[in-house]
Amino acid sequence: MNIDRAVLAFAGVVVLLSVVLAHFVSAWWLLLTVFVGLNLLQAAFTGFCPAAKLFAALGCKPGNAFR
């Protein structure tokens, strides 16, 4: 799995987890979904993604978006 796919998979898991927590615990968990969305948006413009740096440090192969 390359870094691009790992970042997208991680973002998807966090968003789904946030929705489940918002449904069963508190609607405030939707702020986590907002955070993920804003982080993906800024990564699209700046090319910087903390999750990509983490996955690179863990040994994932480089992708096209994040190297």
QUIBEL-V113162 format. One line per field, one symbol per residue. burial: I if it has 9 or more other C-alpha atoms within 8 Angstrom, else O. A space follows every 50 residues. Layout:
burial=???
//
This chain:
burial=OIIIOIIOOOIOOIIOOIIOIIOOOOOOIIOIIOOIOOIIOIIOOOIOIO OIOOIIOOOIOIIOOIO
//
